[in-house]
Amino acid sequence: MSLQYTDPDGGKAVCTNTERADVHVEISRTRGGNRVIERSCSVLGTGHAEVGLRDTRDAKAPAVNERR
């Protein structure tokens, strides 16, 4: 779900949010030109993610799909 909101500085932003997500996180380093995964963690259906974005000169924030 994406909602439009106003930041404290008055700028308009779009917040994309999910309450039930699959999340996969990997921590890796490059060694000798190869990517080596040092740690990883996954949760299925219990992750949460939220991203707030504004329009910039080079990219636009995602479309608002707010349900009312």
Distance bins in CASP14 RR format, pairs under 12 A and 6 or more apart:
PFRMAT RR
TARGET T0000
AUTHOR 0000-0000-0000
RMODE 2
METHOD distances of the structure
MODEL  1
1 14 0 0 0 0 0 1 0 0 0 0 0
1 15 0 0 0 0 1 0 0 0 0 0 0
1 16 1 0 0 1 0 0 0 0 0 0 0
1 17 1 0 1 0 0 0 0 0 0 0 0
1 18 1 0 0 1 0 0 0 0 0 0 0
1 19 0 0 0 0 1 0 0 0 0 0 0
1 20 0 0 0 0 0 1 0 0 0 0 0
1 21 0 0 0 0 0 1 0 0 0 0 0
1 49 0 0 0 0 0 1 0 0 0 0 0
1 50 0 0 0 0 0 1 0 0 0 0 0
1 51 0 0 0 0 0 1 0 0 0 0 0
1 62 0 0 0 0 0 1 0 0 0 0 0
1 63 0 0 0 0 0 1 0 0 0 0 0
1 64 0 0 0 0 1 0 0 0 0 0 0
1 65 1 0 0 1 0 0 0 0 0 0 0
1 66 1 0 0 1 0 0 0 0 0 0 0
1 67 1 0 0 1 0 0 0 0 0 0 0
1 68 0 0 0 0 0 1 0 0 0 0 0
2 13 0 0 0 0 0 1 0 0 0 0 0
2 14 1 0 1 0 0 0 0 0 0 0 0
2 15 1 0 0 1 0 0 0 0 0 0 0
2 16 1 0 1 0 0 0 0 0 0 0 0
2 17 1 0 0 1 0 0 0 0 0 0 0
2 18 0 0 0 0 0 1 0 0 0 0 0
2 50 0 0 0 0 0 1 0 0 0 0 0
2 51 0 0 0 0 1 0 0 0 0 0 0
2 52 0 0 0 0 1 0 0 0 0 0 0
2 53 0 0 0 0 1 0 0 0 0 0 0
2 61 0 0 0 0 1 0 0 0 0 0 0
2 62 1 0 1 0 0 0 0 0 0 0 0
2 63 1 0 0 1 0 0 0 0 0 0 0
2 64 1 0 1 0 0 0 0 0 0 0 0
2 65 1 0 1 0 0 0 0 0 0 0 0
2 66 1 0 0 1 0 0 0 0 0 0 0
2 67 0 0 0 0 0 1 0 0 0 0 0
3 12 0 0 0 0 0 1 0 0 0 0 0
3 13 0 0 0 0 1 0 0 0 0 0 0
3 14 1 0 0 1 0 0 0 0 0 0 0
3 15 1 0 1 0 0 0 0 0 0 0 0
3 16 0 0 0 0 1 0 0 0 0 0 0
3 17 1 0 0 1 0 0 0 0 0 0 0
3 50 0 0 0 0 0 1 0 0 0 0 0
3 51 0 0 0 0 0 1 0 0 0 0 0
3 52 0 0 0 0 1 0 0 0 0 0 0
3 53 0 0 0 0 0 1 0 0 0 0 0
3 61 0 0 0 0 0 1 0 0 0 0 0
3 62 0 0 0 0 0 1 0 0 0 0 0
3 63 0 0 0 0 0 1 0 0 0 0 0
3 64 1 0 0 1 0 0 0 0 0 0 0
3 65 0 0 0 0 1 0 0 0 0 0 0
3 66 1 0 1 0 0 0 0 0 0 0 0
3 67 0 0 0 0 1 0 0 0 0 0 0
3 68 0 0 0 0 0 1 0 0 0 0 0
4 11 0 0 0 0 0 1 0 0 0 0 0
4 12 1 0 0 1 0 0 0 0 0 0 0
4 13 1 0 0 1 0 0 0 0 0 0 0
4 14 1 0 1 0 0 0 0 0 0 0 0
4 15 1 0 0 1 0 0 0 0 0 0 0
4 16 0 0 0 0 0 1 0 0 0 0 0
4 52 0 0 0 0 0 1 0 0 0 0 0
4 53 0 0 0 0 0 1 0 0 0 0 0
4 54 0 0 0 0 0 1 0 0 0 0 0
4 55 0 0 0 0 0 1 0 0 0 0 0
4 61 0 0 0 0 1 0 0 0 0 0 0
4 62 0 0 0 0 0 1 0 0 0 0 0
4 63 0 0 0 0 1 0 0 0 0 0 0
4 64 1 0 1 0 0 0 0 0 0 0 0
4 65 0 0 0 0 0 1 0 0 0 0 0
4 66 1 0 0 1 0 0 0 0 0 0 0
4 68 0 0 0 0 0 1 0 0 0 0 0
5 11 0 0 0 0 1 0 0 0 0 0 0
5 12 1 0 0 1 0 0 0 0 0 0 0
5 13 1 0 1 0 0 0 0 0 0 0 0
5 14 1 0 0 1 0 0 0 0 0 0 0
5 15 1 0 1 0 0 0 0 0 0 0 0
5 16 0 0 0 0 0 1 0 0 0 0 0
5 17 0 0 0 0 0 1 0 0 0 0 0
5 50 0 0 0 0 0 1 0 0 0 0 0
5 52 0 0 0 0 1 0 0 0 0 0 0
5 53 0 0 0 0 0 1 0 0 0 0 0
5 54 0 0 0 0 0 1 0 0 0 0 0
5 61 0 0 0 0 0 1 0 0 0 0 0
5 64 0 0 0 0 1 0 0 0 0 0 0
5 66 0 0 0 0 1 0 0 0 0 0 0
6 12 1 0 0 1 0 0 0 0 0 0 0
6 13 1 0 0 1 0 0 0 0 0 0 0
6 14 0 0 0 0 0 1 0 0 0 0 0
6 15 0 0 0 0 0 1 0 0 0 0 0
6 54 0 0 0 0 0 1 0 0 0 0 0
7 13 1 0 1 0 0 0 0 0 0 0 0
7 14 0 0 0 0 0 1 0 0 0 0 0
7 15 0 0 0 0 0 1 0 0 0 0 0
7 52 0 0 0 0 1 0 0 0 0 0 0
7 53 0 0 0 0 0 1 0 0 0 0 0
7 54 1 0 0 1 0 0 0 0 0 0 0
7 61 0 0 0 0 0 1 0 0 0 0 0
9 54 0 0 0 0 0 1 0 0 0 0 0
10 54 0 0 0 0 0 1 0 0 0 0 0
11 52 0 0 0 0 0 1 0 0 0 0 0
11 53 0 0 0 0 0 1 0 0 0 0 0
11 54 1 0 0 1 0 0 0 0 0 0 0
11 55 0 0 0 0 1 0 0 0 0 0 0
11 61 0 0 0 0 0 1 0 0 0 0 0
12 52 0 0 0 0 0 1 0 0 0 0 0
12 53 0 0 0 0 0 1 0 0 0 0 0
12 54 1 0 0 1 0 0 0 0 0 0 0
12 55 1 0 0 1 0 0 0 0 0 0 0
12 60 0 0 0 0 0 1 0 0 0 0 0
12 61 0 0 0 0 1 0 0 0 0 0 0
12 64 0 0 0 0 0 1 0 0 0 0 0
13 50 0 0 0 0 0 1 0 0 0 0 0
13 51 0 0 0 0 0 1 0 0 0 0 0
13 52 1 0 1 0 0 0 0 0 0 0 0
13 53 1 0 0 1 0 0 0 0 0 0 0
13 54 1 0 1 0 0 0 0 0 0 0 0
13 55 0 0 0 0 1 0 0 0 0 0 0
13 56 0 0 0 0 0 1 0 0 0 0 0
13 60 0 0 0 0 0 1 0 0 0 0 0
13 61 1 0 0 1 0 0 0 0 0 0 0
13 62 0 0 0 0 0 1 0 0 0 0 0
13 64 0 0 0 0 0 1 0 0 0 0 0
14 50 0 0 0 0 0 1 0 0 0 0 0
14 51 0 0 0 0 1 0 0 0 0 0 0
14 52 1 0 0 1 0 0 0 0 0 0 0
14 53 1 0 1 0 0 0 0 0 0 0 0
14 54 1 0 0 1 0 0 0 0 0 0 0
14 55 0 0 0 0 1 0 0 0 0 0 0
14 59 0 0 0 0 0 1 0 0 0 0 0
14 60 0 0 0 0 1 0 0 0 0 0 0
14 61 1 0 1 0 0 0 0 0 0 0 0
14 62 1 0 1 0 0 0 0 0 0 0 0
14 63 1 0 0 1 0 0 0 0 0 0 0
14 64 1 0 1 0 0 0 0 0 0 0 0
14 65 0 0 0 0 1 0 0 0 0 0 0
14 66 0 0 0 0 1 0 0 0 0 0 0
15 49 0 0 0 0 0 1 0 0 0 0 0
15 50 1 0 0 1 0 0 0 0 0 0 0
15 51 1 0 0 1 0 0 0 0 0 0 0
15 52 1 0 1 0 0 0 0 0 0 0 0
15 53 0 0 0 0 1 0 0 0 0 0 0
15 54 0 0 0 0 0 1 0 0 0 0 0
15 61 0 0 0 0 1 0 0 0 0 0 0
15 62 0 0 0 0 1 0 0 0 0 0 0
15 64 0 0 0 0 1 0 0 0 0 0 0
15 65 0 0 0 0 0 1 0 0 0 0 0
15 66 0 0 0 0 1 0 0 0 0 0 0
16 49 0 0 0 0 1 0 0 0 0 0 0
16 50 1 0 0 1 0 0 0 0 0 0 0
16 51 1 0 1 0 0 0 0 0 0 0 0
16 52 1 0 0 1 0 0 0 0 0 0 0
16 53 1 0 0 1 0 0 0 0 0 0 0
16 61 0 0 0 0 1 0 0 0 0 0 0
16 62 1 0 1 0 0 0 0 0 0 0 0
16 63 0 0 0 0 1 0 0 0 0 0 0
16 64 0 0 0 0 1 0 0 0 0 0 0
16 65 0 0 0 0 1 0 0 0 0 0 0
16 66 0 0 0 0 0 1 0 0 0 0 0
17 47 0 0 0 0 0 1 0 0 0 0 0
17 48 0 0 0 0 1 0 0 0 0 0 0
17 49 1 0 0 1 0 0 0 0 0 0 0
17 50 1 0 1 0 0 0 0 0 0 0 0
17 51 1 0 0 1 0 0 0 0 0 0 0
17 52 0 0 0 0 1 0 0 0 0 0 0
17 53 0 0 0 0 0 1 0 0 0 0 0
17 62 0 0 0 0 0 1 0 0 0 0 0
17 64 0 0 0 0 0 1 0 0 0 0 0
17 65 0 0 0 0 0 1 0 0 0 0 0
17 66 0 0 0 0 0 1 0 0 0 0 0
18 45 0 0 0 0 1 0 0 0 0 0 0
18 46 0 0 0 0 0 1 0 0 0 0 0
18 47 1 0 0 1 0 0 0 0 0 0 0
18 48 1 0 0 1 0 0 0 0 0 0 0
18 49 1 0 1 0 0 0 0 0 0 0 0
18 50 1 0 0 1 0 0 0 0 0 0 0
18 51 0 0 0 0 1 0 0 0 0 0 0
19 45 0 0 0 0 1 0 0 0 0 0 0
19 46 0 0 0 0 1 0 0 0 0 0 0
19 47 0 0 0 0 1 0 0 0 0 0 0
19 48 1 0 1 0 0 0 0 0 0 0 0
19 49 0 0 0 0 1 0 0 0 0 0 0
19 50 0 0 0 0 1 0 0 0 0 0 0
20 43 0 0 0 0 0 1 0 0 0 0 0
20 44 0 0 0 0 1 0 0 0 0 0 0
20 45 1 0 1 0 0 0 0 0 0 0 0
20 46 1 0 0 1 0 0 0 0 0 0 0
20 47 1 0 0 1 0 0 0 0 0 0 0
20 48 1 0 0 1 0 0 0 0 0 0 0
20 49 0 0 0 0 1 0 0 0 0 0 0
21 42 0 0 0 0 0 1 0 0 0 0 0
21 43 0 0 0 0 1 0 0 0 0 0 0
21 44 0 0 0 0 1 0 0 0 0 0 0
21 45 1 0 0 1 0 0 0 0 0 0 0
21 46 0 0 0 0 1 0 0 0 0 0 0
21 47 1 0 1 0 0 0 0 0 0 0 0
21 48 1 0 0 1 0 0 0 0 0 0 0
21 49 1 0 1 0 0 0 0 0 0 0 0
21 50 0 0 0 0 0 1 0 0 0 0 0
21 51 0 0 0 0 0 1 0 0 0 0 0
22 41 0 0 0 0 0 1 0 0 0 0 0
22 42 1 0 0 1 0 0 0 0 0 0 0
22 43 1 0 0 1 0 0 0 0 0 0 0
22 44 1 0 1 0 0 0 0 0 0 0 0
22 45 1 0 1 0 0 0 0 0 0 0 0
22 46 0 0 0 0 1 0 0 0 0 0 0
22 47 1 0 0 1 0 0 0 0 0 0 0
22 48 0 0 0 0 0 1 0 0 0 0 0
22 49 0 0 0 0 0 1 0 0 0 0 0
23 40 0 0 0 0 0 1 0 0 0 0 0
23 41 0 0 0 0 1 0 0 0 0 0 0
23 42 1 0 0 1 0 0 0 0 0 0 0
23 43 1 0 1 0 0 0 0 0 0 0 0
23 44 0 0 0 0 1 0 0 0 0 0 0
23 45 0 0 0 0 1 0 0 0 0 0 0
23 46 0 0 0 0 1 0 0 0 0 0 0
23 47 1 0 1 0 0 0 0 0 0 0 0
23 48 0 0 0 0 1 0 0 0 0 0 0
23 49 1 0 0 1 0 0 0 0 0 0 0
24 37 0 0 0 0 0 1 0 0 0 0 0
24 39 0 0 0 0 0 1 0 0 0 0 0
24 40 1 0 0 1 0 0 0 0 0 0 0
24 41 1 0 0 1 0 0 0 0 0 0 0
24 42 1 0 1 0 0 0 0 0 0 0 0
24 43 0 0 0 0 1 0 0 0 0 0 0
24 44 0 0 0 0 1 0 0 0 0 0 0
24 45 0 0 0 0 0 1 0 0 0 0 0
24 47 0 0 0 0 0 1 0 0 0 0 0
24 49 0 0 0 0 0 1 0 0 0 0 0
25 37 0 0 0 0 0 1 0 0 0 0 0
25 38 0 0 0 0 0 1 0 0 0 0 0
25 39 0 0 0 0 1 0 0 0 0 0 0
25 40 1 0 0 1 0 0 0 0 0 0 0
25 41 1 0 1 0 0 0 0 0 0 0 0
25 42 1 0 0 1 0 0 0 0 0 0 0
25 43 0 0 0 0 1 0 0 0 0 0 0
25 47 0 0 0 0 0 1 0 0 0 0 0
25 49 0 0 0 0 0 1 0 0 0 0 0
26 35 0 0 0 0 1 0 0 0 0 0 0
26 36 0 0 0 0 0 1 0 0 0 0 0
26 37 1 0 1 0 0 0 0 0 0 0 0
26 38 0 0 0 0 1 0 0 0 0 0 0
26 39 1 0 0 1 0 0 0 0 0 0 0
26 40 1 0 1 0 0 0 0 0 0 0 0
26 41 0 0 0 0 1 0 0 0 0 0 0
26 42 0 0 0 0 1 0 0 0 0 0 0
27 35 0 0 0 0 0 1 0 0 0 0 0
27 36 0 0 0 0 0 1 0 0 0 0 0
27 37 1 0 0 1 0 0 0 0 0 0 0
27 38 1 0 1 0 0 0 0 0 0 0 0
27 39 1 0 1 0 0 0 0 0 0 0 0
27 40 1 0 0 1 0 0 0 0 0 0 0
27 41 0 0 0 0 1 0 0 0 0 0 0
28 34 0 0 0 0 1 0 0 0 0 0 0
28 35 1 0 1 0 0 0 0 0 0 0 0
28 36 1 0 0 1 0 0 0 0 0 0 0
28 37 1 0 1 0 0 0 0 0 0 0 0
28 38 1 0 0 1 0 0 0 0 0 0 0
28 39 0 0 0 0 1 0 0 0 0 0 0
28 40 0 0 0 0 1 0 0 0 0 0 0
29 35 1 0 0 1 0 0 0 0 0 0 0
29 36 1 0 1 0 0 0 0 0 0 0 0
29 37 0 0 0 0 1 0 0 0 0 0 0
29 38 1 0 0 1 0 0 0 0 0 0 0
29 39 0 0 0 0 0 1 0 0 0 0 0
30 36 1 0 0 1 0 0 0 0 0 0 0
30 37 0 0 0 0 0 1 0 0 0 0 0
30 38 0 0 0 0 0 1 0 0 0 0 0
31 37 0 0 0 0 0 1 0 0 0 0 0
31 38 0 0 0 0 1 0 0 0 0 0 0
41 47 0 0 0 0 0 1 0 0 0 0 0
43 49 0 0 0 0 0 1 0 0 0 0 0
51 61 0 0 0 0 1 0 0 0 0 0 0
51 62 0 0 0 0 1 0 0 0 0 0 0
52 61 1 0 0 1 0 0 0 0 0 0 0
52 62 0 0 0 0 1 0 0 0 0 0 0
52 64 0 0 0 0 0 1 0 0 0 0 0
53 59 0 0 0 0 1 0 0 0 0 0 0
53 60 0 0 0 0 1 0 0 0 0 0 0
53 61 1 0 1 0 0 0 0 0 0 0 0
53 62 1 0 0 1 0 0 0 0 0 0 0
53 63 0 0 0 0 0 1 0 0 0 0 0
53 64 0 0 0 0 0 1 0 0 0 0 0
54 60 0 0 0 0 1 0 0 0 0 0 0
54 61 1 0 1 0 0 0 0 0 0 0 0
54 62 0 0 0 0 0 1 0 0 0 0 0
55 61 1 0 1 0 0 0 0 0 0 0 0
55 62 0 0 0 0 0 1 0 0 0 0 0
55 63 0 0 0 0 0 1 0 0 0 0 0
55 64 0 0 0 0 0 1 0 0 0 0 0
END
